[in-house]
Each structure stands twice: as C-alpha cells, then as structure tokens.
Amino acid sequence: MTILFDSHKIHYTVCGQGPAVVFLHGFLEDLNIWDTITAELKDHCQIICIDLPGHGLSPALKEIHSMERYAQIVHSLLATLNASTALIVGHSMGGYVALALTQQAPEVVCGLLLINTTPDKDNNARKENRNRALRIIKTQAQAFVSMAIENLCDPATSHRYVSEIAALKKRALSCDVKGLEQTIIGLRDRNDRNEILRQFQGRKHLIMGDKDPLISEKKARQINQKTGSSLTLVSGGHMTWLEAPEAIIERVKILLKA
C-alpha cells in the first residue's frame, strides 16, 4: 500500500488488529527486515511497517532525508490509519526517527523500543566517516553498500546469515544513489536527543548487541543509565533483527502488556 506525502509515494504494510506497533528500519534496509518478527506478532497487535524514503519501494524525496522529515511521514501515516498512539520500534536509523517523532509529537508515542541505536548526535569522527561515505558512494556504490552491510553482523556468526545478507544487499543496491546520499547527510546532521529520551515518560527499552561495532557495550550501558531506559544485551553485532529476533519479539509482547 502507499500514501502520498507532499506528492511523494510512501510504501507501507499493515496487518493484524489491536494496539498499533510501528516498525522503522535502518539505513540500507527496508520493511522486509521485520518479516520474521512480525509473523510472530500479528496476532497480538496492529503491525505497521514503512519503507522510509530512499529505501525499499519508497522513492527518495527531493530534499535531504532528515530524521525530522522522516518522523513527519510516520506521523502522517499514523493519522491516515487513525492510530492515536503507537509503540515505535526502531532499528539503528529507525531509532533516530523514533526519537525525532517523540520530540515532534510525544502524544502519539506510547512506548519506544530502540534497537542498536543511540540518542547521541554524530561526533566529529563519525561525521568524517559519513563525509567519506558520500565521496565513495558517488563512484563505488556497490562496494560501499556491500561493505557497509557485511561489517554489521558479529564476524564469528555471520556465516549463519549468508543468504539473508545477500538478499539485503541486493535490495539495497536497487535504491537510488542520490537518495542514499540524502540519507547519509540526514544521518550526519541529526540532533542530539538524549534529553528527549530521558524526559519521555512512556515505556522505553533498549536492545543492544554485545559485539555491535558501532555501539559498544560500555556505551549501551551509559545510554541506559543516562536516559533511564531499561536495557537488554543480546549476543551479536548491529543486526539484532537478524541475529536475535526472539529478543525483539519477547520485548514487544512485554511492552504491549505494560
């Protein structure tokens, strides 16, 4: 299904009945990453999955893909579906969007499940990595996408997910390079939202991989303590939706009952 947002088509899927749960994917991902998880949850809630612009079947916008703009799209979709409140589940970049939505429209967010993500803005070193990615992707998009995805699983267990990683890379490579550039800029320039997460009074939980190459276990615990969010550490890297989907399924069920 699609909705129009400022004349842009946004692809989404909806299934199940009950309290609304929105699933937001990360950079170079799409709504298909949630298939295993949502199959186990469809009898417990109304599941809403979105292809954020520049990913999956949603074309890129004619502007920078800021986290604020993405959040506006999520808010618009919730209004279209008459969902007054929702539990927002976000992986990596999806977590940034979830926090931007919490800042923009806290009344629609009844809970947050943030997976392999951080409320921090990019530090200078991370911004330089984004700038390097912008230079590389112009001429070596395929190499960039392959490297970016392959490096996110725990190397010790990545052999278990060869077919899933290959499928994800194939879908990511079909995305418009310009759209990916616009998303990288949006990621680079996003705001710090530690205070937004700290002040959020709804249910809030973090799921982090103990071998995540982007967010260390030490950093995960710091976020946990600084923002008052509960924390689950699982075995794996940055791709918990692939490496430990059962942890996400279990936590969504717990948050729905809270």
C-alpha positions as CSV (number, residue, x, y, z in Angstrom):
1,M,0.0,0.0,0.0
2,T,1.0,3.6,-0.4
3,I,0.1,7.0,0.9
4,L,1.0,10.4,-0.6
5,F,3.2,12.7,1.5
6,D,3.8,16.0,-0.2
7,S,3.2,14.3,-3.6
8,H,5.7,11.5,-2.7
9,K,4.5,7.9,-2.6
10,I,5.4,6.2,0.7
11,H,5.1,2.4,0.7
12,Y,3.9,0.6,3.8
13,T,2.2,-2.5,5.0
14,V,-0.4,-3.1,7.7
15,C,-1.6,-6.4,9.3
16,G,-3.2,-7.6,12.5
17,Q,-5.5,-5.9,15.0
18,G,-5.1,-4.3,18.4
19,P,-2.7,-1.7,19.7
20,A,-0.5,-0.2,16.9
21,V,3.1,-1.0,16.6
22,V,5.3,0.8,14.1
23,F,8.5,-0.8,12.8
24,L,11.2,1.5,11.4
25,H,14.2,0.1,9.6
26,G,17.7,1.3,9.5
27,F,19.9,2.8,6.7
28,L,20.2,0.5,3.7
29,E,17.3,-1.6,5.0
30,D,13.6,-1.8,4.2
31,L,10.4,-3.0,5.8
32,N,11.2,-6.6,4.8
33,I,13.7,-7.0,7.6
34,W,10.9,-7.3,10.0
35,D,9.2,-10.3,8.4
36,T,10.3,-13.0,10.8
37,I,9.4,-10.7,13.8
38,T,6.1,-9.5,12.6
39,A,5.0,-13.0,11.7
40,E,5.1,-13.9,15.4
41,L,3.4,-10.7,16.5
42,K,0.5,-10.3,14.0
43,D,-2.0,-11.9,16.5
44,H,-1.0,-9.5,19.2
45,C,-1.2,-6.1,17.6
46,Q,-1.7,-4.0,14.5
47,I,1.6,-4.0,12.7
48,I,2.6,-1.0,10.6
49,C,5.8,-1.3,8.6
50,I,7.2,1.6,6.4
51,D,9.8,1.9,3.7
52,L,11.3,5.2,4.6
53,P,12.0,7.4,1.5
54,G,15.1,6.3,-0.4
55,H,14.6,2.8,0.8
56,G,12.6,-0.2,-0.4
57,L,9.7,0.8,-2.6
58,S,9.6,4.4,-1.4
59,P,11.3,6.8,-3.8
60,A,13.7,9.4,-2.5
61,L,12.4,12.9,-1.6
62,K,13.5,16.0,-3.4
63,E,15.4,17.1,-0.3
64,I,17.7,16.0,2.5
65,H,16.3,13.0,4.3
66,S,16.4,14.5,7.7
67,M,15.2,12.5,10.7
68,E,12.6,15.2,11.3
69,R,11.2,14.8,7.8
70,Y,11.1,11.0,8.2
71,A,9.3,11.5,11.5
72,Q,6.7,13.7,9.8
73,I,6.0,10.9,7.4
74,V,5.5,8.4,10.2
75,H,3.2,10.8,12.0
76,S,1.2,11.4,8.8
77,L,0.8,7.7,8.2
78,L,-0.5,7.2,11.8
79,A,-3.1,9.9,11.3
80,T,-4.1,8.3,8.0
81,L,-4.6,4.9,9.8
82,N,-6.5,6.6,12.7
83,A,-3.9,5.3,15.1
84,S,-4.0,7.7,18.0
85,T,-1.0,6.2,19.7
86,A,1.7,3.6,18.9
87,L,4.6,1.7,20.2
88,I,7.5,2.7,18.0
89,V,10.2,0.1,17.2
90,G,13.3,1.4,15.5
91,H,16.5,-0.2,14.4
92,S,19.6,2.0,14.1
93,M,18.4,4.9,11.9
94,G,14.9,3.9,12.7
95,G,15.6,4.7,16.3
96,Y,16.7,8.2,15.3
97,V,13.4,8.6,13.5
98,A,11.5,7.3,16.5
99,L,13.2,9.8,18.8
100,A,12.5,12.7,16.3
101,L,8.8,11.6,16.3
102,T,8.9,11.6,20.1
103,Q,10.1,15.2,20.1
104,Q,7.6,16.3,17.4
105,A,4.5,14.5,18.6
106,P,5.0,12.9,22.0
107,E,1.3,12.4,22.3
108,V,1.3,9.7,19.6
109,V,4.2,7.7,21.1
110,C,3.1,5.3,23.9
111,G,6.4,3.5,24.0
112,L,9.8,3.1,22.5
113,L,11.8,0.0,21.6
114,L,15.2,1.2,20.4
115,I,17.4,-1.4,18.8
116,N,21.1,-0.9,18.1
117,T,20.7,2.8,18.2
118,T,21.7,5.9,20.2
119,P,20.2,9.3,21.1
120,D,23.6,10.9,20.5
121,K,24.4,13.0,17.5
122,D,27.4,12.1,15.4
123,N,30.7,13.1,16.8
124,N,33.4,14.7,14.6
125,A,35.0,11.3,13.8
126,R,31.6,9.8,12.8
127,K,30.8,12.9,10.7
128,E,34.0,12.4,8.8
129,N,33.1,8.8,8.2
130,R,29.8,10.0,6.7
131,N,31.6,12.5,4.5
132,R,33.9,9.7,3.4
133,A,30.9,7.6,2.6
134,L,29.5,10.5,0.5
135,R,32.6,10.6,-1.6
136,I,32.8,6.8,-2.1
137,I,29.2,6.2,-2.9
138,K,29.3,8.6,-6.0
139,T,31.6,6.2,-7.9
140,Q,31.6,2.9,-5.9
141,A,28.1,2.5,-4.7
142,Q,28.1,-1.3,-5.0
143,A,31.3,-1.7,-3.0
144,F,30.0,0.8,-0.4
145,V,26.7,-1.0,0.1
146,S,28.3,-4.4,0.3
147,M,31.0,-3.3,2.8
148,A,28.5,-1.4,5.0
149,I,26.1,-4.3,5.3
150,E,28.7,-7.1,5.7
151,N,30.5,-5.4,8.5
152,L,27.5,-5.1,10.8
153,C,27.0,-8.7,12.0
154,D,29.2,-10.4,14.5
155,P,32.0,-11.8,12.4
156,A,32.0,-15.0,14.5
157,T,28.5,-15.9,13.5
158,S,27.9,-14.0,10.2
159,H,28.2,-17.3,8.2
160,R,24.8,-18.2,9.5
161,Y,23.2,-15.4,7.7
162,V,24.8,-15.5,4.2
163,S,21.5,-15.7,2.3
164,E,19.8,-13.0,4.3
165,I,22.7,-10.6,4.0
166,A,22.9,-11.3,0.2
167,A,19.2,-10.6,-0.1
168,L,19.5,-7.4,1.9
169,K,22.5,-6.2,-0.2
170,K,20.5,-6.9,-3.4
171,R,17.6,-4.8,-2.3
172,A,19.8,-2.0,-1.1
173,L,21.7,-1.9,-4.4
174,S,18.3,-1.2,-6.1
175,C,18.0,2.1,-4.2
176,D,18.7,5.4,-5.9
177,V,22.2,6.6,-5.1
178,K,21.0,10.2,-4.8
179,G,18.5,9.1,-2.2
180,L,21.2,7.3,-0.2
181,E,23.4,10.4,-0.3
182,Q,20.4,12.4,1.0
183,T,20.0,9.9,3.8
184,I,23.7,10.0,4.8
185,I,23.5,13.8,5.1
186,G,20.4,13.4,7.3
187,L,22.2,11.0,9.5
188,R,25.3,13.1,9.7
189,D,23.4,16.3,10.6
190,R,20.9,14.9,13.1
191,N,20.4,16.4,16.5
192,D,21.3,15.0,19.9
193,R,18.1,13.6,21.6
194,N,19.4,12.3,24.9
195,E,17.2,14.8,26.8
196,I,14.2,13.8,24.7
197,L,14.7,10.1,25.6
198,R,15.4,11.0,29.3
199,Q,12.3,13.0,29.6
200,F,10.0,10.6,27.8
201,Q,7.5,9.2,30.4
202,G,6.3,6.3,28.4
203,R,7.7,2.8,28.2
204,K,11.3,2.8,26.9
205,H,13.6,0.0,26.3
206,L,17.0,-0.6,24.6
207,I,18.1,-3.8,22.9
208,M,21.8,-3.8,22.0
209,G,24.3,-6.3,20.7
210,D,27.3,-7.1,22.9
211,K,29.6,-7.1,19.9
212,D,28.0,-4.2,18.0
213,P,30.8,-2.5,16.0
214,L,29.0,0.9,16.2
215,I,27.8,1.0,19.8
216,S,30.0,-0.7,22.4
217,E,28.5,-2.5,25.4
218,K,30.0,0.3,27.6
219,K,28.2,2.9,25.5
220,A,25.0,1.0,25.7
221,R,25.1,0.9,29.5
222,Q,25.8,4.6,29.5
223,I,22.7,5.4,27.4
224,N,20.7,3.0,29.7
225,Q,21.8,4.9,32.8
226,K,21.7,8.4,31.4
227,T,18.2,8.2,29.9
228,G,16.5,5.9,32.4
229,S,15.7,3.4,29.7
230,S,15.8,-0.3,30.5
231,L,18.3,-2.4,28.6
232,T,18.6,-5.9,27.1
233,L,22.0,-7.0,25.9
234,V,22.0,-9.8,23.4
235,S,24.7,-11.8,21.7
236,G,25.5,-10.3,18.3
237,G,26.5,-7.3,16.3
238,H,24.5,-4.4,14.9
239,M,21.8,-6.5,13.2
240,T,19.8,-7.7,16.2
241,W,16.6,-8.1,14.0
242,L,18.6,-10.8,12.1
243,E,20.9,-12.2,14.9
244,A,18.4,-12.2,17.8
245,P,14.9,-11.7,16.6
246,E,13.4,-13.6,19.5
247,A,14.6,-10.8,21.9
248,I,12.6,-8.2,19.9
249,I,9.5,-10.4,19.8
250,E,9.6,-11.0,23.5
251,R,10.2,-7.3,24.4
252,V,7.4,-6.1,22.1
253,K,5.0,-8.5,23.9
254,I,6.1,-7.3,27.3
255,L,5.8,-3.6,26.3
256,L,2.3,-4.2,24.9
257,K,1.2,-5.6,28.2
258,A,2.8,-2.9,30.3
